[in-house]
Amino acid sequence: MVRKHIITLVIICSLFSGFSAQAAANDEQELIKRGDYLVNDLMACGHCHGKNLAGGIVIPEDFGDIHVPNITPHPTTGIGAWSQDDIVHALRNGRRPDGSIIGVPMPVEVYKTLSDADAYAVAAYLQSITPIEQSVPKSNFPDGMLDSVDKARRPFVSSVAAVDREDHLAWGEYVATQAHCFTCHTPWHEPELTGAGGNPLPVQRGVYIYSANITPAGRVGGYSDEELEHVLRKGELPDGSKLHEMMPSEFYSDMNSADMTALLTYLRSLPPNDSPPNK
């Protein structure tokens, strides 16, 4: 009798163990799926790191070229030796596992607001993709620049609560932030003018385009929601003219409808800030 009970308990425990393992696998797949959407659509990581995320893209700056790194899980030329915690710390705080500082234009100030769930979804996805062997030269920054960047990123962030998706304005702000809208479209030297544009963006060394005003005071204020969504998804203005390729519309083209609706709602709510003078 005792032996029969023991066998029964073993079977029950095995069943629960199997269910738990399957549940964990399902959770991991959902995490990776969310990370895929974040990396390849909303956050447009491939816009700088390349569609295969193996880096090698060169960004011209007045002080020299920035070489965008390989973020595939290759063990020597990518981030294959990093843990998920390492990846999240790098995203939010701009530090590699060895303590070195990640330079601009990595938008660490944006990812400081990335929720814990989304940050670890990104990490899980990056660990799941095909590792690509591609060495990328180190970028050479002017003396003291990295220290200044690191100081501006303090304090370090260790945990971020999730935003309520039912609060459309709050969720729209979260979407706009993770999509880097304000990294380009909020004046760097006048951050109180949210979305007013006017930033010089380098196309090649010494050649710039200026970011547009995306508040209701700019030309987008005259667009319908359908027109503005078309601009974001297709990179094409209502008159048929194309936006510069610096606008990552090819990534936003697959943004889900809920995120797009929340984003449009939030952009409509911005104060109608005028662009800075002469921009």
GUTORDO-50921 format. One record per residue (C-alpha): z negated, y negated, x; residue in three letters. Coordinates in Angstrom, 1 decimal. Layout:
N
pt Z: Z; Y: Y; X: X; res: ALA
...
END
This chain:
279
pt Z: 0.0; Y: 0.0; X: 0.0; res: MET
pt Z: -1.0; Y: -2.4; X: 2.8; res: VAL
pt Z: 2.2; Y: -1.5; X: 4.6; res: ARG
pt Z: 4.3; Y: -2.3; X: 1.5; res: LYS
pt Z: 2.6; Y: -5.7; X: 1.1; res: HIS
pt Z: 3.3; Y: -6.5; X: 4.8; res: ILE
pt Z: 6.9; Y: -5.5; X: 4.4; res: ILE
pt Z: 7.2; Y: -7.7; X: 1.3; res: THR
pt Z: 5.6; Y: -10.7; X: 3.1; res: LEU
pt Z: 8.0; Y: -10.2; X: 6.0; res: VAL
pt Z: 11.0; Y: -10.2; X: 3.6; res: ILE
pt Z: 9.7; Y: -13.4; X: 1.9; res: ILE
pt Z: 9.1; Y: -15.1; X: 5.2; res: CYS
pt Z: 12.6; Y: -14.2; X: 6.4; res: SER
pt Z: 14.1; Y: -15.5; X: 3.2; res: LEU
pt Z: 12.3; Y: -18.8; X: 3.5; res: PHE
pt Z: 13.2; Y: -19.0; X: 7.2; res: SER
pt Z: 16.8; Y: -18.5; X: 6.3; res: GLY
pt Z: 16.7; Y: -21.1; X: 3.6; res: PHE
pt Z: 15.0; Y: -23.6; X: 6.0; res: SER
pt Z: 17.6; Y: -23.0; X: 8.7; res: ALA
pt Z: 20.4; Y: -23.5; X: 6.3; res: GLN
pt Z: 18.8; Y: -26.7; X: 4.9; res: ALA
pt Z: 18.3; Y: -28.0; X: 8.5; res: ALA
pt Z: 22.0; Y: -27.2; X: 9.2; res: ALA
pt Z: 23.1; Y: -29.0; X: 6.0; res: ASN
pt Z: 20.9; Y: -32.0; X: 6.9; res: ASP
pt Z: 22.5; Y: -32.1; X: 10.4; res: GLU
pt Z: 26.0; Y: -32.0; X: 8.9; res: GLN
pt Z: 25.1; Y: -34.9; X: 6.5; res: GLU
pt Z: 23.7; Y: -36.9; X: 9.5; res: LEU
pt Z: 26.9; Y: -36.3; X: 11.5; res: ILE
pt Z: 29.0; Y: -37.2; X: 8.5; res: LYS
pt Z: 27.2; Y: -40.5; X: 8.1; res: ARG
pt Z: 27.5; Y: -41.1; X: 11.8; res: GLY
pt Z: 31.2; Y: -40.5; X: 11.6; res: ASP
pt Z: 31.5; Y: -43.2; X: 8.9; res: TYR
pt Z: 29.4; Y: -45.7; X: 10.8; res: LEU
pt Z: 31.1; Y: -45.2; X: 14.2; res: VAL
pt Z: 34.7; Y: -44.9; X: 13.0; res: ASN
pt Z: 34.7; Y: -47.3; X: 10.0; res: ASP
pt Z: 31.8; Y: -49.7; X: 9.4; res: LEU
pt Z: 30.8; Y: -50.4; X: 13.0; res: MET
pt Z: 34.3; Y: -50.1; X: 14.4; res: ALA
pt Z: 33.1; Y: -48.7; X: 17.8; res: CYS
pt Z: 36.6; Y: -47.6; X: 18.7; res: GLY
pt Z: 37.7; Y: -51.2; X: 18.6; res: HIS
pt Z: 36.2; Y: -51.7; X: 22.0; res: CYS
pt Z: 35.6; Y: -48.1; X: 23.2; res: HIS
pt Z: 39.0; Y: -46.8; X: 22.1; res: GLY
pt Z: 39.8; Y: -44.6; X: 19.2; res: LYS
pt Z: 38.8; Y: -41.5; X: 21.2; res: ASN
pt Z: 35.6; Y: -43.4; X: 22.4; res: LEU
pt Z: 36.4; Y: -42.6; X: 26.0; res: ALA
pt Z: 36.5; Y: -46.2; X: 27.0; res: GLY
pt Z: 38.7; Y: -47.7; X: 29.7; res: GLY
pt Z: 39.6; Y: -50.8; X: 27.8; res: ILE
pt Z: 39.5; Y: -54.0; X: 29.8; res: VAL
pt Z: 38.1; Y: -57.2; X: 28.2; res: ILE
pt Z: 39.1; Y: -60.3; X: 30.2; res: PRO
pt Z: 36.4; Y: -62.9; X: 30.7; res: GLU
pt Z: 36.5; Y: -66.1; X: 32.8; res: ASP
pt Z: 34.1; Y: -64.4; X: 35.3; res: PHE
pt Z: 36.2; Y: -61.2; X: 35.6; res: GLY
pt Z: 37.0; Y: -58.1; X: 33.7; res: ASP
pt Z: 34.6; Y: -56.1; X: 31.6; res: ILE
pt Z: 35.3; Y: -52.4; X: 31.7; res: HIS
pt Z: 34.3; Y: -50.7; X: 28.4; res: VAL
pt Z: 32.5; Y: -47.4; X: 29.1; res: PRO
pt Z: 33.1; Y: -43.8; X: 27.9; res: ASN
pt Z: 30.7; Y: -42.9; X: 25.1; res: ILE
pt Z: 31.8; Y: -39.4; X: 24.5; res: THR
pt Z: 29.4; Y: -36.6; X: 25.4; res: PRO
pt Z: 31.0; Y: -35.8; X: 28.8; res: HIS
pt Z: 28.2; Y: -34.8; X: 31.1; res: PRO
pt Z: 29.3; Y: -36.9; X: 34.1; res: THR
pt Z: 31.7; Y: -39.6; X: 32.9; res: THR
pt Z: 30.2; Y: -40.2; X: 29.4; res: GLY
pt Z: 26.8; Y: -40.0; X: 27.8; res: ILE
pt Z: 26.5; Y: -36.2; X: 27.6; res: GLY
pt Z: 23.2; Y: -36.2; X: 29.6; res: ALA
pt Z: 21.6; Y: -38.7; X: 27.1; res: TRP
pt Z: 19.2; Y: -37.6; X: 24.4; res: SER
pt Z: 19.4; Y: -39.0; X: 20.9; res: GLN
pt Z: 16.4; Y: -41.1; X: 21.7; res: ASP
pt Z: 18.3; Y: -42.4; X: 24.7; res: ASP
pt Z: 21.3; Y: -43.3; X: 22.6; res: ILE
pt Z: 19.2; Y: -45.1; X: 20.0; res: VAL
pt Z: 17.3; Y: -47.1; X: 22.7; res: HIS
pt Z: 20.6; Y: -48.1; X: 24.3; res: ALA
pt Z: 22.0; Y: -49.3; X: 20.9; res: LEU
pt Z: 19.0; Y: -51.3; X: 19.9; res: ARG
pt Z: 17.7; Y: -52.5; X: 23.2; res: ASN
pt Z: 20.6; Y: -52.5; X: 25.6; res: GLY
pt Z: 19.0; Y: -50.2; X: 28.2; res: ARG
pt Z: 20.4; Y: -47.0; X: 29.6; res: ARG
pt Z: 18.1; Y: -44.0; X: 30.3; res: PRO
pt Z: 17.9; Y: -45.1; X: 34.0; res: ASP
pt Z: 16.7; Y: -48.5; X: 32.9; res: GLY
pt Z: 19.8; Y: -50.4; X: 33.8; res: SER
pt Z: 21.0; Y: -53.2; X: 31.5; res: ILE
pt Z: 24.0; Y: -52.8; X: 29.2; res: ILE
pt Z: 26.0; Y: -56.0; X: 29.5; res: GLY
pt Z: 28.0; Y: -58.1; X: 27.0; res: VAL
pt Z: 29.9; Y: -57.8; X: 24.7; res: PRO
pt Z: 27.8; Y: -54.8; X: 23.5; res: MET
pt Z: 26.3; Y: -56.3; X: 20.2; res: PRO
pt Z: 22.7; Y: -55.1; X: 20.8; res: VAL
pt Z: 21.4; Y: -58.0; X: 18.7; res: GLU
pt Z: 23.3; Y: -56.5; X: 15.7; res: VAL
pt Z: 22.1; Y: -53.0; X: 16.3; res: TYR
pt Z: 18.5; Y: -54.1; X: 16.4; res: LYS
pt Z: 18.7; Y: -54.1; X: 12.6; res: THR
pt Z: 20.3; Y: -50.6; X: 12.4; res: LEU
pt Z: 17.9; Y: -48.4; X: 10.3; res: SER
pt Z: 16.3; Y: -45.4; X: 11.9; res: ASP
pt Z: 18.4; Y: -43.1; X: 9.7; res: ALA
pt Z: 21.6; Y: -44.8; X: 10.7; res: ASP
pt Z: 20.8; Y: -45.1; X: 14.4; res: ALA
pt Z: 20.1; Y: -41.4; X: 14.6; res: TYR
pt Z: 23.2; Y: -40.6; X: 12.6; res: ALA
pt Z: 25.3; Y: -42.5; X: 15.2; res: VAL
pt Z: 23.5; Y: -40.6; X: 18.0; res: ALA
pt Z: 24.1; Y: -37.2; X: 16.2; res: ALA
pt Z: 27.8; Y: -38.0; X: 15.7; res: TYR
pt Z: 28.3; Y: -39.1; X: 19.3; res: LEU
pt Z: 26.8; Y: -35.9; X: 20.5; res: GLN
pt Z: 29.0; Y: -33.9; X: 18.2; res: SER
pt Z: 32.5; Y: -35.1; X: 19.3; res: ILE
pt Z: 34.7; Y: -33.7; X: 21.9; res: THR
pt Z: 33.7; Y: -34.7; X: 25.5; res: PRO
pt Z: 36.5; Y: -36.5; X: 27.3; res: ILE
pt Z: 36.5; Y: -36.7; X: 31.1; res: GLU
pt Z: 37.4; Y: -40.3; X: 32.0; res: GLN
pt Z: 35.7; Y: -42.3; X: 34.7; res: SER
pt Z: 35.4; Y: -46.1; X: 34.0; res: VAL
pt Z: 34.7; Y: -48.6; X: 36.7; res: PRO
pt Z: 31.5; Y: -50.6; X: 36.5; res: LYS
pt Z: 31.8; Y: -54.2; X: 35.3; res: SER
pt Z: 30.8; Y: -56.9; X: 37.7; res: ASN
pt Z: 28.7; Y: -59.6; X: 36.0; res: PHE
pt Z: 27.7; Y: -62.9; X: 37.7; res: PRO
pt Z: 24.3; Y: -63.0; X: 39.4; res: ASP
pt Z: 21.5; Y: -63.4; X: 36.9; res: GLY
pt Z: 23.7; Y: -62.9; X: 33.8; res: MET
pt Z: 22.4; Y: -59.4; X: 33.0; res: LEU
pt Z: 18.8; Y: -60.5; X: 33.4; res: ASP
pt Z: 19.4; Y: -63.4; X: 31.0; res: SER
pt Z: 21.0; Y: -61.1; X: 28.5; res: VAL
pt Z: 18.2; Y: -58.7; X: 28.7; res: ASP
pt Z: 15.6; Y: -61.4; X: 28.2; res: LYS
pt Z: 17.4; Y: -62.7; X: 25.1; res: ALA
pt Z: 17.2; Y: -59.2; X: 23.6; res: ARG
pt Z: 13.5; Y: -58.9; X: 23.8; res: ARG
pt Z: 11.2; Y: -57.7; X: 22.2; res: PRO
pt Z: 12.4; Y: -54.1; X: 22.2; res: PHE
pt Z: 12.7; Y: -52.4; X: 18.8; res: VAL
pt Z: 11.3; Y: -49.0; X: 18.2; res: SER
pt Z: 11.7; Y: -48.5; X: 14.4; res: SER
pt Z: 13.7; Y: -50.1; X: 11.6; res: VAL
pt Z: 13.1; Y: -49.4; X: 7.9; res: ALA
pt Z: 16.1; Y: -48.6; X: 5.6; res: ALA
pt Z: 17.5; Y: -51.4; X: 3.4; res: VAL
pt Z: 17.5; Y: -50.9; X: -0.3; res: ASP
pt Z: 21.1; Y: -50.1; X: -1.4; res: ARG
pt Z: 20.3; Y: -51.2; X: -4.9; res: GLU
pt Z: 19.6; Y: -54.7; X: -3.7; res: ASP
pt Z: 23.3; Y: -55.7; X: -3.4; res: HIS
pt Z: 22.7; Y: -58.9; X: -1.5; res: LEU
pt Z: 20.4; Y: -57.2; X: 1.0; res: ALA
pt Z: 22.7; Y: -54.3; X: 1.4; res: TRP
pt Z: 25.7; Y: -56.6; X: 1.7; res: GLY
pt Z: 24.0; Y: -58.5; X: 4.5; res: GLU
pt Z: 23.3; Y: -55.1; X: 6.2; res: TYR
pt Z: 26.9; Y: -54.1; X: 5.9; res: VAL
pt Z: 28.1; Y: -57.5; X: 7.2; res: ALA
pt Z: 25.7; Y: -57.3; X: 10.1; res: THR
pt Z: 26.7; Y: -53.7; X: 11.2; res: GLN
pt Z: 30.4; Y: -54.6; X: 10.8; res: ALA
pt Z: 29.8; Y: -57.4; X: 13.4; res: HIS
pt Z: 31.0; Y: -60.1; X: 11.0; res: CYS
pt Z: 28.6; Y: -62.7; X: 12.4; res: PHE
pt Z: 29.0; Y: -61.7; X: 16.0; res: THR
pt Z: 32.4; Y: -63.5; X: 15.9; res: CYS
pt Z: 32.1; Y: -65.7; X: 12.8; res: HIS
pt Z: 28.8; Y: -67.4; X: 13.3; res: THR
pt Z: 28.8; Y: -70.2; X: 15.9; res: PRO
pt Z: 27.1; Y: -68.9; X: 19.0; res: TRP
pt Z: 25.5; Y: -72.3; X: 19.8; res: HIS
pt Z: 24.7; Y: -73.2; X: 16.2; res: GLU
pt Z: 23.4; Y: -69.9; X: 14.7; res: PRO
pt Z: 22.1; Y: -71.6; X: 11.6; res: GLU
pt Z: 25.7; Y: -72.1; X: 10.5; res: LEU
pt Z: 26.1; Y: -68.5; X: 9.3; res: THR
pt Z: 29.7; Y: -67.5; X: 9.0; res: GLY
pt Z: 31.1; Y: -71.0; X: 9.9; res: ALA
pt Z: 33.3; Y: -69.6; X: 12.7; res: GLY
pt Z: 34.8; Y: -71.7; X: 15.6; res: GLY
pt Z: 33.9; Y: -69.3; X: 18.4; res: ASN
pt Z: 36.5; Y: -69.0; X: 21.2; res: PRO
pt Z: 37.5; Y: -65.4; X: 21.5; res: LEU
pt Z: 39.4; Y: -64.4; X: 24.7; res: PRO
pt Z: 42.8; Y: -62.9; X: 24.2; res: VAL
pt Z: 43.6; Y: -62.9; X: 27.9; res: GLN
pt Z: 42.0; Y: -64.8; X: 30.7; res: ARG
pt Z: 42.1; Y: -68.5; X: 29.9; res: GLY
pt Z: 43.7; Y: -68.0; X: 26.4; res: VAL
pt Z: 41.6; Y: -68.0; X: 23.3; res: TYR
pt Z: 41.8; Y: -67.8; X: 19.5; res: ILE
pt Z: 39.0; Y: -69.3; X: 17.3; res: TYR
pt Z: 37.2; Y: -67.3; X: 14.7; res: SER
pt Z: 37.6; Y: -68.3; X: 11.1; res: ALA
pt Z: 35.1; Y: -69.8; X: 8.7; res: ASN
pt Z: 34.2; Y: -66.9; X: 6.3; res: ILE
pt Z: 31.8; Y: -68.9; X: 4.1; res: THR
pt Z: 32.9; Y: -70.3; X: 0.7; res: PRO
pt Z: 33.8; Y: -73.6; X: 2.6; res: ALA
pt Z: 36.5; Y: -71.8; X: 4.5; res: GLY
pt Z: 39.9; Y: -70.7; X: 3.2; res: ARG
pt Z: 38.4; Y: -67.3; X: 2.1; res: VAL
pt Z: 36.5; Y: -69.3; X: -0.6; res: GLY
pt Z: 39.8; Y: -69.7; X: -2.4; res: GLY
pt Z: 40.6; Y: -66.0; X: -2.3; res: TYR
pt Z: 40.0; Y: -63.6; X: -5.2; res: SER
pt Z: 37.8; Y: -60.5; X: -4.5; res: ASP
pt Z: 41.0; Y: -58.5; X: -4.5; res: GLU
pt Z: 42.7; Y: -60.8; X: -2.0; res: GLU
pt Z: 39.7; Y: -60.9; X: 0.3; res: LEU
pt Z: 39.4; Y: -57.1; X: 0.2; res: GLU
pt Z: 43.0; Y: -56.9; X: 1.1; res: HIS
pt Z: 42.5; Y: -59.2; X: 4.1; res: VAL
pt Z: 39.6; Y: -57.1; X: 5.3; res: LEU
pt Z: 41.2; Y: -53.8; X: 4.9; res: ARG
pt Z: 44.8; Y: -54.6; X: 5.9; res: LYS
pt Z: 44.4; Y: -57.6; X: 8.2; res: GLY
pt Z: 46.9; Y: -59.5; X: 6.2; res: GLU
pt Z: 46.5; Y: -62.9; X: 4.5; res: LEU
pt Z: 47.6; Y: -63.5; X: 0.9; res: PRO
pt Z: 50.7; Y: -65.4; X: 2.2; res: ASP
pt Z: 51.7; Y: -62.3; X: 4.2; res: GLY
pt Z: 50.8; Y: -63.5; X: 7.6; res: SER
pt Z: 48.9; Y: -61.1; X: 9.9; res: LYS
pt Z: 45.5; Y: -61.6; X: 11.4; res: LEU
pt Z: 45.1; Y: -61.2; X: 15.2; res: HIS
pt Z: 44.4; Y: -57.6; X: 16.2; res: GLU
pt Z: 41.0; Y: -58.7; X: 17.4; res: MET
pt Z: 40.0; Y: -58.4; X: 13.7; res: MET
pt Z: 39.3; Y: -54.7; X: 13.4; res: PRO
pt Z: 40.9; Y: -54.2; X: 10.0; res: SER
pt Z: 42.2; Y: -50.8; X: 10.8; res: GLU
pt Z: 38.6; Y: -49.6; X: 10.9; res: PHE
pt Z: 37.5; Y: -51.5; X: 7.8; res: TYR
pt Z: 40.5; Y: -50.0; X: 5.9; res: SER
pt Z: 38.4; Y: -46.9; X: 5.1; res: ASP
pt Z: 35.1; Y: -48.7; X: 4.3; res: MET
pt Z: 33.7; Y: -47.1; X: 1.1; res: ASN
pt Z: 34.0; Y: -49.1; X: -2.1; res: SER
pt Z: 30.2; Y: -49.5; X: -2.5; res: ALA
pt Z: 29.9; Y: -51.1; X: 0.9; res: ASP
pt Z: 33.0; Y: -53.3; X: 0.4; res: MET
pt Z: 31.7; Y: -54.5; X: -3.0; res: THR
pt Z: 28.3; Y: -55.4; X: -1.5; res: ALA
pt Z: 30.0; Y: -57.1; X: 1.5; res: LEU
pt Z: 32.1; Y: -59.3; X: -0.8; res: LEU
pt Z: 29.1; Y: -60.2; X: -2.9; res: THR
pt Z: 27.1; Y: -61.2; X: 0.2; res: TYR
pt Z: 29.9; Y: -63.3; X: 1.7; res: LEU
pt Z: 30.3; Y: -65.2; X: -1.6; res: ARG
pt Z: 26.5; Y: -66.0; X: -1.4; res: SER
pt Z: 26.7; Y: -67.6; X: 2.0; res: LEU
pt Z: 26.0; Y: -71.4; X: 2.2; res: PRO
pt Z: 29.3; Y: -73.3; X: 2.3; res: PRO
pt Z: 28.9; Y: -74.2; X: 6.0; res: ASN
pt Z: 31.6; Y: -76.4; X: 7.6; res: ASP
pt Z: 33.0; Y: -75.2; X: 10.9; res: SER
pt Z: 31.7; Y: -77.0; X: 14.0; res: PRO
pt Z: 33.8; Y: -80.1; X: 15.0; res: PRO
pt Z: 37.2; Y: -79.7; X: 16.6; res: ASN
pt Z: 37.4; Y: -76.0; X: 15.7; res: LYS
END
